[in-house]
């Protein structure tokens, strides 16, 4: 059963609409301070005011611990609460869990970046855009907080106790991307020896982002390891030009079109993909939506809340550096991706 400490935490999360318990208030204070003082993170350790960065990282760690405790509370509640209580309270806890996944990853991302532009919140939102309570106050603190469509989604019919971690890309993730994408695609065997150098699906989906825009890449993990990603390019026009002029030619030279001949269909498809001419993005799209995004999760991720947290975190990072809008590119034959984006709304 839930411990007394966990029950107390549950009460403090939903104390009164505009009056929070001690833990929830501490969480909000940390988030407000971290967002307001994020410019101090990039101060070199030798600078006179370097202690500001040290203090920021200390408070960021405290914020991460609080977020992790509250996410564990959601998992524990789903596993132990009686059915009637679970279905009464789960929608609220699920909302908070998703919001904290995004907020926690956004703070981690702030700690990795030297933000050159202020966090842009745009004009004040109408009162109806945000609900009350802790959820609404956390929403207001994210750079995309005024985009109400991103925050409203019905909870799953069958609550899951799966724990998730959302974080920015780490250097080691580039090495693990191949193994992860193989598991996502449920590939039963590795490529044949003659294709050992061939790029599999990870290179096709994420290669250009990992090479040209790693600072806007996020990883979703569950107990089985990496299970989702979100990648973006702040200035899509420059990103696509660099991809077509330097990254693609280098990849084509490394993986000639005859490399996949006689091998598995997956390897052939991956090789030929790089030798197809990419479709041009119309200028009106680039002017109105200057940033490019791409998201995906493994088939085992059934909780759409985790996917929405991925989207929230990526969009917040792009918005924090001045992006006015985003677009994604999806093949009209890729049913998996079309279904994924449709479920996100």
N, C-alpha and C positions, 0 to 999 in steps of 0.2 A: 504493500500500500504506500501511498504518498506519505512522506515524512511531515512532521509539523513545520519544519523550515520551508518545505515546498508549498504547503498550504498557505503559509504566511506570504510567500512570494506571489502566489496566485492572487491573493486578496490585494496585495499592494499594486499589482499590475492594473487592476480594475477597481480602484478604491472609490473614486467619484469622477464624473466626467472631466472636471477641471481641477481636481485635487488628488494628487497621486500619493501613493505610499512612499516610504523612504527609499527603497531600491529603485523604483521607477523614477523618482525625482533625481536620484544620483545619476542614473543613466542619461536622462535628459541634460543635466548640467554638464556631464562629460562631453556629450555630443555637441552641444552649443559651443563650449570652450574650444574643442578640437577643431571645429569648422572655422571659428573666428580667428584662430591662431595658427592655421595650417601653413602660412608663409614662413614660420620660424623653423619648419622641419628641415628645409634645405640649407640652413646656416651651417657653414663648415665648423668642424670640431675645434679648429684653432681660432675662430673668431671670438671677439670679446663677449658677445652675447650668445655664445654657444649653449649656455645653460638653458636657454629658451627651448632649443631642440630637444635637449635631454628631458626637460619637464613635459614637453609635448608627447614624447614617446612613452613616458611613464604613465600619463593619463590615458593614452591610447591603449596601453596594455590593460589597464583597469577596465576600460570600456569593453575590450574584447572579452575579458573574463565574465563581466556581467551579461553580455550578449550570449555567450556560450551557456551560462547557467540557465538563462531563460529559454533557450532553444532545447536544452535537456529537459526542462520542465514540460514542454510540449510533448516530447517523446514519452516521458514518464506518465503524464496524464492520460495519453492515448492507451498506454499499456495497462493502467491500473484502475482508472475511474469506472464506475458503473455505467451501463449503457445510457440510461436516462440523463445522468449528469454529463456524460461525454458529449452527447449530441446537443445538449443545451449550451455548453460552454466552448466546445471545440472550435466553432467558427471564429470566435474572438482570439483564442490562443493561436490558431492557425494564421490569422492576419498578422498578429504581433510577431510570430516566428518568421514569417516571410519578410516582414519589414526589417527585423533585426539582422537577418542574413545579408540583406542589401546594405544596411547601414554599417555593419561590421566590415564588410568587404570594401566599402567606400572609404572608411577611415584607414584601413590597411593601405589602400591605393594612395591616399593622401600622403601617407608616410613614406611612400616609394618615389614620389614625384617632387619636382620643383615647380609648383604651379606658377605660371607666368601671367595668368589672367585671373581676375576676381571670380568668385563663385557667383554666377548670375542667376538671380531668382526671378527676373522679369517683374512685371507689374504685380501688385497685390491681387491675390485671388479673391473671387467672390466668396461670401461666407458659406455657401452651399457646397463649394468644391471639396472642403475637408470636413470629415466627421469630427466629433469630439473625442476626448480621451487621449490616452498615450499614443494610440495609432496616429491620430490626426496631428499631434505635435511632432512626432517623428517624421511624418510625411512632409510637414512644412519645412523641416530642416534639410531635406534632400534637395539638390538643385532642380530636380524635375517635379517638385512638390505641387506645382500648380496644374500639372497634367493629370486631371482627375481620372481619365479613362485607364491610366496605368495601374490604379490602386483598387479597383473594384472588380472582384471576381468571386463567383460562388465557391464555397469550400467543397472539397471532394465528398462524394457520397459515402466513401469508405475511408475513414481516417487512418493514416499510416504513422507508425511510431519511428520511421526511418530518420536517423540523424544526418544532417547535411552540413558541410563546411563550404563556404564561398570565399574565395581569396583571389588576389591578383596572380598573374603568371610568375613563376619562379624559373630561373635558368634550367634547373633539372627537368622541368616539365617538357622542354623541347625534346629531351631524350625519351621521355615516357610517352610522348604523343602517339608514336607508332603502335605500341602495345595497347594503348587505350582504344584507339580507333579500330584495331582489329577486334577487340571485345565488343565494341559498339555494333560492328557490322556482323558479329557472330561468325567470323571467319574461322572455320574448323581447322585449317592447317595453314602454316606459314607459306609464303611464296617459294616456288621451286628455286634450287640453287642458282640457275642462270638468271633469275630475277632478283637475286639478293640485293642488287643495287637499285632496283626499280622503286620509284616512289609509290607508296600505297595511298590509300584515301586520306591519311592525315596531311600529307604534303599537298594534295590536291585541294583540300578544304581550308587548311590553315597555314600552308607554307608561306604565302606572301605576307600574311599578317604577322607571323612569327619573325619574319626577316625584316619587314619594313615598319611595323607598328606594334611591337611587343608591349608598349606601355599602356595600350588599351585592350589588353587581353586578360580574361578572367577564367578561373577554373572552378567547377563545382565538383565536390567530392562527397561520396557516401562511405559506408563502412567497407565497401568493396574496392575503393580507390576512386580515381577520376571518372566522372560519369557525365560531364557536361562542360561546355565552353561558351564564352561570349567574346567576340573579337570585333574591333572597330578601328576605323581610320578617321581621324579628326578632319583632315582636308582630303576628301575623297578624290578630287580631281588630280592633285599632285601625286597621291598614292597610286592611282591607276596609271598615270603616266610613267612613274618610276617602275611599277610592276611590268608594264609592257616594254619599256626601253632597256631595262637592266636585269630585272629578276627573271622574267620569262626566257630571254635568250640564254642566260646562264643555265637555267634548268634544262632547256632543250638541248644544249650542248652536252650536258652531263648525262641526259637520258635520251639517246637518239630513238627515232620512231620504231626501228627494227628490234629494239631491246626486248620488247614484250612478245615477240613472235614465238609461237609454240608453247607459251606459258599459260598459266591460269587466266581466265577471263578478267578477273579483278586486276591483275598486273597489266594486261594489255590495255584495259580501259583507263587505268591511271596514267600510263605512258602517253597514250593518244590524246588524253585530255589536255596535256601541256602543249601539244602541237596544233590544237585547234585555235583559230583566231578568236579572242574574246570579243563579245558584243560591246559596242560603244554605248556609253551612257549618255542620253540626250542632255544637252546643255541646260534646258529649263529645269530638269530634275536636279542637276548639280547646283544650280543657282538657288533653288528653293530648299533643297535638302543637302547641305554641303558635306555631310558625314556618311560613311558607309558602315554598316553593321552586319554581323553574321553570328547566328547562335545555333546551338544544337545540343541535344542530350542523348544519352544511351537509351535503348528500348526499356531498360529496367526502371527508368525514372518515370513513375506514373503520376507523381504529385505535381500538378501544374504550378503549384505555388513556388516550388524551387526554381522552375523555369522562369517564372515572372520575376523572381528575385535576381536572377542572372541579368534579365533585361533592364531592370531598375538600376542595377549597379553600373552596367555599361553606359546607359543613357545619362546617369548622373555624372559619371566621369567625363563624358563628352561635353555635357552641358556646363560643367564647372570650368572648362577651358573655352567656352564661348560658342559652342555649336548651336545653330538655330533649328536643326532638324536632321533626320536620318532617313536612309533608304536601305533596302537589302535587295540582292539579286537572287532570284530563285528560278530554276528551270521549270517550265510548265509540265514536264514529265516527272519531276521529283515529288512524288506523292508524300514521302515521309516529311520533307521539309515544308511542303504546303500545309500538311496537317499540323505540324508543329507550330508554325506561325499563326494558323487559324485558331488553335487552342489558346494561344497567347492573347488573341483578340486584336 
